[in-house]
Amino acid sequence: MNTANQNNLHPQRGDALLIVDVQNDFMPGGSLAVPRGDEVVPVLNRYLTFFTAKGLPVYATRDWHPERHCSFRAQGGIWPPHCVAGTNGAEFAAALQLPPSAVIVSKAATAEQDAYSGFQGTGLDAQLRAANIRRLFIGGLATDYCVLNTVRDALRLGYRVWLLSDAIRAVDVQPVTTEGIAT
């Protein structure tokens, strides 16, 4: 895994931008707000402009939970209710400029299974392989949960990964560094 920012970004054919869980409930004021999570939005918008101008694909994951999801405290989980499918909290941040061509990947969409990785229980791997994607540029929320697990799964599945270090923020329940992603 490598880290990247806009100064050393060189995407090419076979690359894709993967935005992880930039949803209202993870923004300041949301039910599971990531500190300074809103700061990733303008940075990701610059990446979105760059990737779409080059005709490269964009994928965006989202938590898409049912009302009684197993990760919620009322069901024995550790989180407050968040990103309930069809609610404002589950929508992508309003300022995030996803192109109409972006592929939306919903995860943790059944009551009995949680998913921190964009690959877990989704068709993301099959979609990327069908599009001949070999390298992923990943940013979003939260570094210590969904970004971390998405990066780990991408590496395990054989993708080359560039972590967009200027476009991630952590919830910091248990602090982790970007180096911790590579383990």
C-alpha positions as CSV (number, residue, x, y, z in Angstrom):
1,M,0.0,0.0,0.0
2,N,1.1,3.5,-0.8
3,T,-0.1,6.8,0.4
4,A,-0.9,9.6,-2.1
5,N,-2.1,13.1,-2.2
6,Q,-2.9,15.4,-5.0
7,N,0.8,16.3,-5.5
8,N,1.8,12.7,-6.4
9,L,-1.3,11.4,-8.0
10,H,-0.8,9.7,-11.4
11,P,-4.0,7.6,-12.2
12,Q,-4.2,5.8,-15.5
13,R,-6.3,3.2,-17.2
14,G,-7.1,0.3,-14.9
15,D,-7.4,2.7,-11.9
16,A,-10.5,3.8,-9.9
17,L,-11.4,6.2,-7.2
18,L,-13.1,4.5,-4.3
19,I,-14.9,6.8,-1.8
20,V,-15.8,5.2,1.5
21,D,-18.9,6.2,3.5
22,V,-19.0,10.0,3.1
23,Q,-22.6,10.1,4.5
24,N,-24.5,12.7,6.5
25,D,-24.5,10.6,9.7
26,F,-20.7,10.7,9.7
27,M,-20.6,14.5,9.2
28,P,-20.5,17.0,12.1
29,G,-23.9,16.9,13.7
30,G,-24.7,13.4,12.5
31,S,-25.6,10.5,14.8
32,L,-22.1,9.0,14.5
33,A,-20.0,12.1,13.6
34,V,-16.4,11.7,12.6
35,P,-14.4,14.6,14.1
36,R,-13.6,16.9,11.2
37,G,-15.2,14.4,8.8
38,D,-16.6,17.3,6.7
39,E,-13.0,18.3,5.8
40,V,-12.6,15.3,3.4
41,V,-15.5,16.5,1.2
42,P,-13.7,19.4,-0.7
43,V,-10.6,17.3,-1.0
44,L,-12.5,14.3,-2.4
45,N,-14.3,16.7,-4.8
46,R,-10.9,17.7,-6.2
47,Y,-10.1,13.9,-6.7
48,L,-13.6,13.4,-8.3
49,T,-12.9,16.2,-10.7
50,F,-9.5,14.8,-11.6
51,F,-10.7,11.2,-12.1
52,T,-13.8,12.1,-14.1
53,A,-11.8,14.5,-16.3
54,K,-9.5,11.5,-17.1
55,G,-12.6,9.2,-17.8
56,L,-11.7,7.0,-14.9
57,P,-14.4,5.2,-12.8
58,V,-15.6,6.3,-9.4
59,Y,-17.1,3.9,-6.8
60,A,-18.7,5.1,-3.6
61,T,-19.6,2.8,-0.6
62,R,-22.3,3.6,1.9
63,D,-23.6,2.1,5.0
64,W,-27.2,1.2,4.2
65,H,-28.6,-0.3,7.4
66,P,-32.1,-1.5,8.3
67,E,-33.7,0.1,11.3
68,R,-32.8,-2.8,13.6
69,H,-29.3,-3.4,12.5
70,C,-27.0,-5.6,14.6
71,S,-24.4,-2.9,15.0
72,F,-26.9,-0.6,16.9
73,R,-26.7,-0.5,20.7
74,A,-30.4,-1.5,21.0
75,Q,-29.6,-4.8,19.2
76,G,-26.4,-5.4,21.3
77,G,-24.0,-3.6,19.0
78,I,-21.6,-0.8,19.8
79,W,-22.9,2.1,17.7
80,P,-25.8,4.5,17.9
81,P,-28.3,4.1,15.1
82,H,-26.8,5.5,11.9
83,C,-27.1,5.4,8.1
84,V,-30.6,3.8,8.2
85,A,-31.5,3.1,4.6
86,G,-33.7,5.8,3.0
87,T,-33.1,8.4,5.7
88,N,-31.3,11.7,5.4
89,G,-28.5,10.4,7.6
90,A,-27.7,7.6,5.1
91,E,-27.5,10.0,2.1
92,F,-24.1,11.1,0.8
93,A,-22.9,14.4,2.2
94,A,-24.7,17.1,0.2
95,A,-21.5,18.9,-0.9
96,L,-19.9,15.6,-2.2
97,Q,-20.0,15.9,-6.0
98,L,-20.4,12.3,-7.1
99,P,-20.8,12.1,-10.9
100,P,-23.9,10.4,-12.3
101,S,-21.7,7.6,-13.5
102,A,-20.5,6.8,-9.9
103,V,-21.2,3.2,-8.9
104,I,-22.9,3.1,-5.5
105,V,-22.1,0.1,-3.3
106,S,-24.4,-0.5,-0.3
107,K,-23.0,-2.5,2.6
108,A,-24.4,-3.9,5.9
109,A,-27.8,-3.8,4.3
110,T,-29.2,-6.8,6.3
111,A,-30.2,-6.7,10.0
112,E,-28.0,-9.6,11.0
113,Q,-24.6,-8.8,9.4
114,D,-22.3,-5.8,9.9
115,A,-19.7,-4.9,7.3
116,Y,-16.8,-2.4,7.7
117,S,-15.3,-3.2,4.3
118,G,-16.8,-2.1,1.0
119,F,-16.0,-5.6,-0.2
120,Q,-17.9,-7.5,2.5
121,G,-21.2,-8.9,1.4
122,T,-21.2,-6.7,-1.8
123,G,-20.4,-7.3,-5.4
124,L,-17.6,-4.7,-5.4
125,D,-14.8,-7.1,-6.2
126,A,-16.7,-8.6,-9.1
127,Q,-17.6,-5.1,-10.4
128,L,-14.0,-3.9,-10.2
129,R,-12.7,-7.1,-11.9
130,A,-15.3,-6.8,-14.7
131,A,-14.1,-3.2,-15.3
132,N,-10.4,-4.4,-15.3
133,I,-9.5,-2.3,-12.3
134,R,-6.2,-3.2,-10.8
135,R,-5.4,-0.1,-8.7
136,L,-7.6,1.7,-6.2
137,F,-7.2,5.2,-4.8
138,I,-9.2,5.2,-1.6
139,G,-10.4,8.0,0.7
140,G,-13.3,8.7,3.0
141,L,-14.6,7.9,6.5
142,A,-13.6,6.6,8.9
143,T,-9.9,5.7,8.7
144,D,-10.0,3.4,11.7
145,Y,-13.0,1.4,10.6
146,C,-14.5,1.3,7.1
147,V,-11.5,2.8,5.3
148,L,-9.1,0.5,7.2
149,N,-11.1,-2.7,6.4
150,T,-11.8,-1.7,2.8
151,V,-8.0,-1.1,2.3
152,R,-7.1,-4.4,4.0
153,D,-9.6,-6.4,1.8
154,A,-8.5,-4.6,-1.4
155,L,-4.9,-5.7,-0.6
156,R,-5.9,-9.2,0.3
157,L,-7.8,-9.4,-3.0
158,G,-4.7,-8.4,-4.9
159,Y,-5.4,-4.8,-5.8
160,R,-2.7,-2.2,-5.6
161,V,-3.9,0.5,-3.2
162,W,-3.1,4.1,-2.8
163,L,-4.5,5.6,0.4
164,L,-5.5,9.3,-0.1
165,S,-3.9,10.6,3.1
166,D,-5.4,14.1,2.7
167,A,-8.9,12.7,2.2
168,I,-9.4,10.5,5.3
169,R,-10.5,11.2,8.9
170,A,-10.8,8.8,11.9
171,V,-13.5,8.4,14.5
172,D,-10.7,7.6,16.9
173,V,-12.6,5.2,19.2
174,Q,-9.2,3.4,19.3
175,P,-6.6,5.6,17.6
176,V,-4.8,4.2,14.6
177,T,-2.2,5.6,12.2
178,T,-2.3,5.2,8.4
179,E,0.7,2.8,8.9
180,G,-1.7,0.6,10.9
181,I,-3.7,0.0,7.7
182,A,-0.8,-1.8,6.1
183,T,-0.7,-4.5,8.8
